[in-house]
Amino acid sequence: MYNVIILDDEVIIRKGFVNFIPWNDIGFNVIAEFIDGAPAIEFMKNNHVDLVLTDIKMVAVSGIEVAKFVFENMPATKVCIISGYKDFEYAQTAIKYNVECFLTKPTIIDEATETIKEIKRKLDDQKQLEKQKSEHTGLIEIARQQFFADIFLGNFIDKQAIIDKAAYLNLIDEQTIYCPFWVIIKDREEYVTNHWNHGKEYFFTAVCNFINDNNNMFRLQKLMITADEILLLASTYHSENAPEFKEYVEAHLVATQQSIKCMMDLTIDYQIGRVFANILDLVDFLSEPVWVDNNSFSNSSVTLIDDKKHLLLIEKYKNIILSILLGRNEQLHNNYSSIIGILSPLPFTVIKASVCDLLDIIFSKLSNISNKNFLQIYKTSLDKIADSDDKDNIFSICNSILEDLISQVDSKTNTLTSQHMIEQAKEFMENNYSNDISLDDVANYVFLNSAYFSRFFKHHTGENFRDYLINLRISKAITLLMEGKYKIYEIGELTGYKNSKYFAQQFKNITGETPKEYAMKHGVKCE
């Protein structure tokens, strides 16, 4: 329903419009009526109005002045002027204020009704356009987030592919500069277990909201979440601020630290990368083995930088496996080249162990989803690597193995792989819905990057991961509720909700009733 207000200083005419036009049938709700423009303008300052039906001449403030106010302050609101024949020429001055239509006095109700119906159609079109714009904006933001995550994980084939994608997403701008940073959550496991009552998934959302809060200096893209850390990318359009940009980011993170400590009693730390002049500079540097600034971390530690190498390698291993399973040759080689870049500077023993880990993960995954027997290839591969004493030879052996594996993948395998991954994810949720699990937990279980898994799950099930998990939990809760053996807070705990109020809220969001109301409705006693 759209909101309409009616203005006319003649009571009979005003009431005639209110009572004789079938507003509700057309799709409008008359929320107020006025004898003058002044109170109507004050009303519109605090209330949403879609259509203003106003007389042109009133005691103090005219309909044209009302139209002027709407034009300057409420561009989406439609205005329809009511005027007598003698006022028609005067009414033309309202055209510059985008008045939608004119009704003449005396008014024929049927004609007025048709006019209002036409305005309704325009409002519908306008609403649909705004919805499409909003959806497009949301999709663009998701695409941009995935774009930056793909850069970080090395998923692009070449720089031209990056340039083309960036241009499509309107990211090619010489004035844009970038600065990546990590947020490290100290004692996360202990905090989530003992101090957080809203689920692991919402914990990271809350932390990210604090990071975004009160930030008008730069844009933020979330690239990756691990068990205890969040990788983000800050960007700004003002290249003249490049020397101070890192200081802006750090000042914001200091303020975020204080806010999170004050509001959540949670301690975080951070590590800031360097500032990059454009996307390609960022890509070049992210391909280096270590990209963080050693001097920027408040508790300087080589161990943390090594941890980040490990986390990055794990994400790239996931992409290697995905490339094999889906038969993506170019992405496979691009990711493998990136892995070589990270491993090459490391000690030979570490390189050998890391390559063996990669192959172990790959063959383990393939054995779970394929009817083919890869055991002999796996043993032969490990023997070759064990006998090698040269890192380049080890990299070459691994590359040959990867090429051999991807050549054995066909479209049928791709389809079975996708179905199997979804079934694995659902099975994991079915077995663990009573625990505090998150998107990252399920993505890690099927060994996929969480950002990719989120889209992958939605594509194959038609549901967002979070909605699927909530529906699963509430479905289980209803089953337990109908048994009549458990108290409500016990049912909440058994279905993954430590906080009974939060459980009741989620239950009502799905069923429209609280657990107690639902039980009473079905004749079940519960406390």
C-alpha positions as CSV (number, residue, x, y, z in Angstrom):
1,M,0.0,0.0,0.0
2,Y,1.2,3.5,-0.8
3,N,0.6,6.5,1.5
4,V,-1.4,9.4,0.3
5,I,-2.3,12.8,1.9
6,I,-5.1,15.1,0.7
7,L,-5.1,18.9,1.0
8,D,-8.0,21.2,0.3
9,D,-9.5,24.0,2.3
10,E,-13.0,23.2,1.2
11,V,-14.3,20.4,3.5
12,I,-16.8,19.0,1.0
13,I,-14.3,18.6,-1.8
14,R,-11.6,17.2,0.5
15,K,-14.0,14.7,2.0
16,G,-15.3,13.8,-1.5
17,F,-11.7,12.8,-2.5
18,V,-11.3,10.9,0.7
19,N,-14.6,9.0,0.6
20,F,-15.4,8.5,-3.1
21,I,-12.1,7.4,-4.6
22,P,-11.6,3.6,-3.8
23,W,-8.2,4.2,-2.4
24,N,-7.7,0.8,-0.8
25,D,-8.8,-1.1,-3.9
26,I,-6.3,0.9,-6.0
27,G,-3.5,0.3,-3.5
28,F,-3.4,3.5,-1.4
29,N,-3.9,4.3,2.2
30,V,-5.1,7.8,3.1
31,I,-2.9,8.6,6.2
32,A,-3.8,12.3,6.7
33,E,-5.8,15.2,5.3
34,F,-5.2,19.0,5.7
35,I,-6.9,22.3,5.1
36,D,-3.6,24.1,4.3
37,G,-0.1,23.4,3.0
38,A,1.8,24.5,6.1
39,P,0.7,21.6,8.4
40,A,1.1,19.2,5.5
41,I,4.7,20.2,5.0
42,E,5.4,19.7,8.7
43,F,3.8,16.3,8.5
44,M,5.9,15.2,5.6
45,K,9.1,16.1,7.4
46,N,8.5,13.1,9.7
47,N,6.3,10.7,7.7
48,H,6.7,8.8,4.5
49,V,4.3,9.9,1.8
50,D,4.1,8.5,-1.7
51,L,1.3,10.7,-3.2
52,V,0.2,14.3,-2.4
53,L,-3.2,15.3,-3.7
54,T,-3.5,19.0,-3.2
55,D,-5.6,22.0,-4.0
56,I,-3.7,24.8,-5.7
57,K,-5.0,27.7,-3.6
58,M,-5.4,27.5,0.1
59,V,-5.4,29.9,3.1
60,A,-1.7,30.3,3.8
61,V,0.6,27.9,1.9
62,S,-0.5,27.0,-1.6
63,G,-0.3,23.7,-3.4
64,I,2.5,25.1,-5.6
65,E,4.5,25.7,-2.5
66,V,3.8,22.2,-1.3
67,A,4.9,20.9,-4.7
68,K,8.1,23.0,-4.4
69,F,8.9,21.4,-1.0
70,V,8.3,17.9,-2.3
71,F,10.5,18.6,-5.4
72,E,13.4,19.8,-3.3
73,N,13.1,17.3,-0.4
74,M,11.2,14.2,-1.6
75,P,12.0,13.3,-5.2
76,A,10.3,9.9,-5.1
77,T,6.9,11.4,-4.0
78,K,4.3,12.1,-6.6
79,V,2.2,15.3,-6.6
80,C,-1.2,15.8,-8.2
81,I,-2.7,19.3,-8.3
82,I,-6.4,20.1,-8.0
83,S,-7.4,23.3,-9.7
84,G,-10.4,25.1,-11.1
85,Y,-10.6,26.1,-14.7
86,K,-9.8,29.7,-13.9
87,D,-6.6,28.5,-12.1
88,F,-5.4,26.3,-14.9
89,E,-3.0,28.9,-16.3
90,Y,-1.7,29.6,-12.9
91,A,-1.2,25.9,-12.3
92,Q,1.2,25.7,-15.2
93,T,3.9,27.3,-13.0
94,A,3.9,24.0,-11.0
95,I,5.2,22.1,-14.0
96,K,8.8,23.0,-13.1
97,Y,8.3,21.2,-9.9
98,N,7.6,17.9,-11.7
99,V,3.9,17.8,-10.8
100,E,2.6,14.5,-12.0
101,C,-0.9,15.5,-13.1
102,F,-3.8,18.0,-12.7
103,L,-7.4,17.4,-11.8
104,T,-9.9,20.1,-12.5
105,K,-12.8,21.2,-10.4
106,P,-15.6,20.1,-10.5
107,T,-13.9,16.6,-10.5
108,I,-15.5,13.5,-12.1
109,I,-14.7,10.7,-9.7
110,D,-14.2,8.0,-12.4
111,E,-11.7,10.2,-14.2
112,A,-9.9,11.0,-11.0
113,T,-9.8,7.3,-10.1
114,E,-8.2,6.4,-13.5
115,T,-5.7,9.2,-12.9
116,I,-4.8,7.7,-9.5
117,K,-4.5,4.3,-11.0
118,E,-2.0,5.6,-13.5
119,I,0.0,7.2,-10.7
120,K,-0.1,3.8,-8.9
121,R,1.4,2.1,-12.0
122,K,4.2,4.7,-12.1
123,L,4.9,4.2,-8.4
124,D,5.0,0.4,-9.0
125,D,7.5,0.9,-11.9
126,Q,9.5,3.2,-9.7
127,K,9.5,0.8,-6.9
128,Q,10.6,-2.1,-9.2
129,L,13.4,0.0,-10.6
130,E,14.6,0.9,-7.2
131,K,14.5,-2.8,-6.2
132,Q,16.5,-3.7,-9.3
133,K,19.0,-1.0,-8.6
134,S,19.3,-2.2,-5.0
135,E,19.8,-5.8,-6.0
136,H,22.3,-4.8,-8.7
137,T,24.2,-2.7,-6.1
138,G,24.2,-5.7,-3.7
139,L,25.4,-8.0,-6.4
140,I,28.1,-5.6,-7.5
141,E,29.3,-5.4,-3.9
142,I,29.4,-9.1,-3.6
143,A,31.2,-9.3,-6.9
144,R,33.8,-6.7,-5.8
145,Q,34.4,-8.6,-2.6
146,Q,35.0,-11.8,-4.5
147,F,37.2,-10.0,-7.0
148,F,39.5,-8.8,-4.3
149,A,39.5,-12.2,-2.6
150,D,40.4,-13.8,-6.0
151,I,43.3,-11.4,-6.3
152,F,44.5,-12.3,-2.8
153,L,44.2,-16.0,-3.5
154,G,45.8,-15.8,-7.0
155,N,42.7,-16.9,-9.0
156,F,43.2,-14.7,-12.0
157,I,45.0,-16.0,-15.1
158,D,46.8,-12.8,-16.1
159,K,46.9,-9.1,-15.5
160,Q,44.6,-8.4,-18.5
161,A,41.9,-10.6,-16.9
162,I,42.3,-8.5,-13.7
163,I,42.0,-5.2,-15.7
164,D,38.9,-6.4,-17.6
165,K,37.2,-7.6,-14.4
166,A,38.1,-4.4,-12.5
167,A,36.8,-2.2,-15.4
168,Y,33.5,-4.2,-15.4
169,L,33.2,-3.5,-11.6
170,N,34.1,0.2,-12.1
171,L,37.3,-0.2,-10.1
172,I,39.7,1.2,-12.6
173,D,40.5,4.6,-11.1
174,E,43.9,6.2,-10.9
175,Q,42.8,8.0,-7.8
176,T,42.1,4.8,-5.8
177,I,44.8,3.5,-3.4
178,Y,44.7,0.3,-1.3
179,C,46.0,-0.9,2.1
180,P,45.4,-4.5,3.3
181,F,45.4,-5.4,7.0
182,W,44.7,-8.2,9.4
183,V,42.6,-8.1,12.5
184,I,43.7,-10.6,15.1
185,I,41.2,-11.8,17.7
186,K,42.9,-12.8,20.9
187,D,41.6,-15.8,22.8
188,R,38.7,-16.1,20.4
189,E,37.8,-19.7,21.3
190,E,37.6,-18.9,25.0
191,Y,35.6,-15.8,24.4
192,V,33.1,-17.4,22.1
193,T,32.7,-20.3,24.5
194,N,32.3,-18.3,27.7
195,H,31.2,-14.8,26.8
196,W,29.3,-14.9,23.5
197,N,25.6,-16.0,23.3
198,H,24.7,-15.4,19.6
199,G,26.5,-18.0,17.6
200,K,30.0,-18.1,16.0
201,E,28.6,-16.9,12.7
202,Y,27.3,-13.7,14.3
203,F,30.5,-13.2,16.3
204,F,32.5,-12.3,13.2
205,T,29.6,-10.2,11.9
206,A,29.7,-8.2,15.1
207,V,33.5,-7.7,15.0
208,C,33.3,-6.6,11.3
209,N,30.4,-4.2,12.2
210,F,32.7,-2.6,14.8
211,I,35.5,-2.3,12.1
212,N,33.1,-0.6,9.7
213,D,31.4,1.6,12.3
214,N,32.1,5.4,12.2
215,N,34.3,5.0,9.2
216,N,34.0,7.6,6.5
217,M,37.6,7.8,5.4
218,F,37.8,4.7,3.3
219,R,35.9,1.6,1.9
220,L,36.4,-1.8,3.4
221,Q,36.3,-5.2,1.6
222,K,36.4,-8.4,3.7
223,L,38.7,-10.9,2.0
224,M,39.0,-13.8,4.3
225,I,38.1,-15.1,7.8
226,T,40.1,-17.8,9.5
227,A,39.7,-19.2,13.0
228,D,41.1,-16.2,14.7
229,E,41.8,-13.5,12.1
230,I,40.0,-11.4,9.5
231,L,41.8,-10.1,6.4
232,L,40.4,-6.8,5.1
233,L,41.3,-4.4,2.3
234,A,40.9,-0.6,2.8
235,S,40.7,1.7,-0.2
236,T,40.2,5.4,-0.8
237,Y,39.7,7.5,-3.9
238,H,42.0,10.3,-2.9
239,S,45.6,9.6,-4.0
240,E,46.8,12.9,-2.5
241,N,46.2,11.3,0.9
242,A,48.5,8.3,0.1
243,P,51.2,9.3,2.6
244,E,48.6,9.6,5.4
245,F,46.4,6.8,4.4
246,K,48.2,4.2,6.5
247,E,47.9,6.5,9.4
248,Y,44.2,6.9,8.8
249,V,43.8,3.1,8.8
250,E,45.8,2.7,12.0
251,A,44.0,5.5,13.8
252,H,40.7,3.8,12.9
253,L,41.9,0.5,14.1
254,V,43.1,2.0,17.4
255,A,39.6,3.5,17.9
256,T,38.1,0.1,16.9
257,Q,40.3,-1.7,19.5
258,Q,38.9,0.6,22.2
259,S,35.3,0.3,21.1
260,I,35.4,-3.5,21.0
261,K,37.2,-3.6,24.3
262,C,34.6,-1.3,25.9
263,M,31.5,-2.8,24.3
264,M,32.4,-6.5,24.1
265,D,35.2,-6.8,26.6
266,L,37.2,-8.4,23.7
267,T,40.8,-7.8,22.9
268,I,41.9,-7.5,19.3
269,D,45.2,-6.6,17.6
270,Y,46.0,-5.7,14.0
271,Q,48.7,-5.9,11.4
272,I,48.8,-3.4,8.5
273,G,50.3,-3.9,5.1
274,R,51.7,-1.2,2.9
275,V,49.8,1.3,0.7
276,F,49.4,0.5,-3.0
277,A,48.9,3.1,-5.7
278,N,46.5,0.9,-7.9
279,I,45.1,-2.6,-8.3
280,L,48.0,-3.9,-10.4
281,D,50.6,-2.8,-7.8
282,L,48.5,-4.6,-5.2
283,V,48.4,-7.7,-7.3
284,D,52.2,-7.6,-7.9
285,F,52.9,-7.3,-4.2
286,L,50.4,-10.0,-3.1
287,S,52.2,-12.5,-5.3
288,E,55.4,-12.0,-3.2
289,P,56.0,-14.6,-0.4
290,V,55.5,-12.1,2.5
291,W,53.5,-9.0,2.0
292,V,52.9,-7.7,5.5
293,D,54.9,-4.9,7.0
294,N,57.1,-6.3,9.7
295,N,57.3,-3.0,11.6
296,S,53.5,-2.4,11.7
297,F,52.6,-5.2,14.2
298,S,52.5,-4.0,17.7
299,N,53.8,-7.3,19.1
300,S,56.4,-8.0,16.4
301,S,56.6,-11.7,15.8
302,V,58.0,-13.7,12.9
303,T,55.7,-16.5,14.0
304,L,52.6,-14.5,13.1
305,I,53.9,-13.8,9.7
306,D,54.7,-17.5,9.2
307,D,51.2,-18.3,10.4
308,K,49.9,-16.0,7.6
309,K,52.0,-17.8,5.1
310,H,50.4,-21.1,6.3
311,L,46.9,-19.6,6.2
312,L,47.4,-18.3,2.7
313,L,48.8,-21.7,1.5
314,I,45.8,-23.5,2.9
315,E,43.5,-21.2,1.0
316,K,45.5,-21.7,-2.2
317,Y,45.5,-25.5,-1.6
318,K,41.7,-25.3,-1.5
319,N,41.7,-23.5,-4.9
320,I,44.1,-26.1,-6.3
321,I,41.7,-28.9,-5.4
322,L,38.7,-27.0,-6.7
323,S,40.4,-26.3,-10.0
324,I,41.1,-30.0,-10.4
325,L,37.6,-31.1,-9.4
326,L,36.0,-28.6,-11.8
327,G,38.5,-29.0,-14.6
328,R,39.9,-25.5,-14.6
329,N,43.4,-25.8,-16.2
330,E,44.3,-22.1,-16.2
331,Q,43.2,-21.4,-12.7
332,L,45.1,-24.5,-11.5
333,H,48.4,-23.4,-13.0
334,N,47.9,-19.9,-11.8
335,N,47.3,-21.0,-8.3
336,Y,50.2,-23.5,-8.4
337,S,52.6,-20.8,-9.7
338,S,51.5,-18.6,-6.7
339,I,52.2,-21.5,-4.3
340,I,55.7,-21.9,-5.8
341,G,56.3,-18.2,-5.2
342,I,55.4,-18.6,-1.5
343,L,57.4,-21.8,-1.0
344,S,60.5,-21.0,-3.0
345,P,62.3,-18.8,-0.4
346,L,61.7,-21.4,2.4
347,P,64.1,-24.1,3.5
348,F,64.2,-27.2,1.3
349,T,62.8,-29.5,4.0
350,V,59.8,-27.1,4.4
351,I,59.3,-27.1,0.7
352,K,59.3,-30.9,0.5
353,A,57.0,-31.2,3.4
354,S,54.6,-28.6,2.1
355,V,54.4,-30.2,-1.4
356,C,53.7,-33.6,0.3
357,D,51.0,-32.0,2.4
358,L,49.4,-30.6,-0.8
359,L,49.4,-33.9,-2.5
360,D,48.1,-35.7,0.6
361,I,45.2,-33.3,0.8
362,I,44.4,-33.6,-3.0
363,F,44.5,-37.4,-3.1
364,S,42.5,-37.6,0.1
365,K,39.8,-35.4,-1.3
366,L,39.7,-37.2,-4.7
367,S,39.4,-40.6,-3.0
368,N,36.3,-39.4,-1.2
369,I,34.4,-38.3,-4.3
370,S,35.6,-40.4,-7.2
371,N,35.4,-44.1,-8.2
372,K,38.8,-44.0,-9.6
373,N,41.7,-45.5,-7.7
374,F,44.5,-42.8,-7.2
375,L,46.4,-44.8,-4.6
376,Q,49.2,-46.0,-7.0
377,I,49.7,-42.5,-8.4
378,Y,49.8,-41.1,-4.9
379,K,52.5,-43.6,-3.7
380,T,54.6,-43.1,-6.9
381,S,54.4,-39.3,-6.4
382,L,55.6,-39.5,-2.8
383,D,58.4,-41.8,-3.8
384,K,59.6,-39.4,-6.5
385,I,59.5,-36.5,-4.1
386,A,61.3,-38.4,-1.4
387,D,64.1,-39.3,-3.8
388,S,64.5,-35.7,-5.0
389,D,67.1,-33.3,-3.5
390,D,66.3,-30.3,-5.7
391,K,63.4,-27.9,-5.0
392,D,62.9,-27.2,-8.7
393,N,62.6,-30.9,-9.4
394,I,60.0,-31.3,-6.6
395,F,58.0,-28.4,-8.1
396,S,58.2,-30.0,-11.5
397,I,57.1,-33.4,-10.2
398,C,54.1,-31.9,-8.4
399,N,53.2,-29.9,-11.6
400,S,53.2,-33.1,-13.7
401,I,51.0,-34.8,-11.1
402,L,48.5,-32.0,-11.1
403,E,48.3,-32.0,-14.9
404,D,47.8,-35.7,-14.9
405,L,45.0,-35.4,-12.4
406,I,43.1,-32.6,-14.1
407,S,43.3,-34.5,-17.4
408,Q,41.2,-37.3,-15.8
409,V,38.4,-35.0,-14.8
410,D,35.3,-34.8,-17.1
411,S,32.0,-33.0,-17.0
412,K,30.3,-36.1,-15.3
413,T,32.9,-35.9,-12.5
414,N,32.3,-32.2,-12.1
415,T,28.6,-32.8,-11.6
416,L,29.1,-35.6,-9.2
417,T,31.7,-33.5,-7.3
418,S,29.3,-30.7,-6.8
419,Q,26.5,-32.9,-5.6
420,H,28.9,-34.8,-3.3
421,M,30.2,-31.5,-1.8
422,I,26.7,-30.3,-1.1
423,E,25.7,-33.6,0.5
424,Q,28.8,-33.6,2.6
425,A,28.0,-30.0,3.8
426,K,24.4,-31.0,4.6
427,E,25.6,-34.1,6.4
428,F,28.1,-32.1,8.5
429,M,25.3,-29.6,9.5
430,E,22.9,-32.5,10.2
431,N,25.5,-34.0,12.6
432,N,26.7,-30.7,14.1
433,Y,23.6,-28.4,14.3
434,S,23.6,-28.7,18.1
435,N,27.2,-27.2,18.1
436,D,28.2,-23.7,17.5
437,I,29.1,-24.0,13.8
438,S,29.7,-21.4,11.2
439,L,30.0,-21.0,7.4
440,D,33.8,-21.3,7.8
441,D,33.4,-24.6,9.7
442,V,31.3,-26.2,7.0
443,A,33.5,-24.7,4.2
444,N,36.6,-26.1,5.8
445,Y,34.9,-29.5,6.2
446,V,34.5,-29.7,2.4
447,F,37.8,-27.9,1.9
448,L,36.5,-24.9,0.0
449,N,37.2,-21.3,0.3
450,S,34.4,-19.9,2.5
451,A,33.5,-17.1,0.1
452,Y,33.3,-19.5,-2.8
453,F,31.4,-22.1,-0.7
454,S,28.8,-19.5,0.2
455,R,27.9,-18.9,-3.4
456,F,28.3,-22.6,-4.3
457,F,25.8,-23.6,-1.6
458,K,23.3,-21.0,-2.6
459,H,23.6,-22.0,-6.3
460,H,23.0,-25.7,-5.6
461,T,20.4,-25.4,-2.8
462,G,18.6,-22.2,-3.5
463,E,19.1,-21.1,0.1
464,N,21.7,-19.0,1.9
465,F,23.9,-21.1,4.2
466,R,22.7,-19.2,7.3
467,D,19.0,-19.6,6.4
468,Y,19.5,-23.3,5.8
469,L,21.2,-23.8,9.2
470,I,18.5,-21.8,11.0
471,N,15.7,-23.7,9.3
472,L,17.4,-27.0,10.2
473,R,17.8,-26.0,13.8
474,I,14.3,-24.8,14.2
475,S,12.9,-27.9,12.5
476,K,14.8,-30.0,15.0
477,A,13.6,-27.8,17.8
478,I,9.9,-28.3,16.7
479,T,10.5,-32.1,16.8
480,L,11.9,-31.9,20.3
481,L,9.1,-29.5,21.4
482,M,6.4,-31.8,20.3
483,E,7.9,-34.6,22.4
484,G,7.0,-32.7,25.5
485,K,10.0,-34.0,27.4
486,Y,12.3,-30.9,27.4
487,K,12.2,-27.4,28.8
488,I,12.4,-24.6,26.3
489,Y,16.0,-23.6,27.3
490,E,17.0,-27.3,27.0
491,I,15.6,-27.4,23.5
492,G,17.6,-24.3,22.6
493,E,20.8,-25.8,23.9
494,L,20.1,-29.1,22.1
495,T,19.7,-27.2,18.8
496,G,22.8,-25.0,19.1
497,Y,21.5,-21.9,21.0
498,K,23.2,-21.1,24.3
499,N,21.0,-18.1,24.8
500,S,17.3,-18.9,25.4
501,K,16.1,-15.5,24.4
502,Y,18.0,-15.6,21.2
503,F,16.6,-19.1,20.5
504,A,13.0,-17.8,21.1
505,Q,13.7,-14.9,18.7
506,Q,14.9,-17.2,16.0
507,F,12.0,-19.6,16.6
508,K,9.5,-16.8,16.2
509,N,11.2,-15.5,13.1
510,I,10.6,-18.9,11.4
511,T,7.3,-20.0,12.9
512,G,5.6,-16.7,13.8
513,E,5.2,-17.8,17.3
514,T,7.4,-18.2,20.4
515,P,8.2,-21.8,21.4
516,K,5.7,-21.6,24.3
517,E,3.0,-20.3,22.0
518,Y,3.7,-23.0,19.5
519,A,3.6,-25.7,22.1
520,M,0.3,-24.4,23.6
521,K,-1.2,-24.2,20.1
522,H,-0.5,-27.9,19.6
523,G,-1.6,-29.0,23.0
524,V,1.9,-29.6,24.4
525,K,2.9,-28.5,27.9
526,C,6.4,-27.0,28.3
527,E,8.3,-24.6,30.4
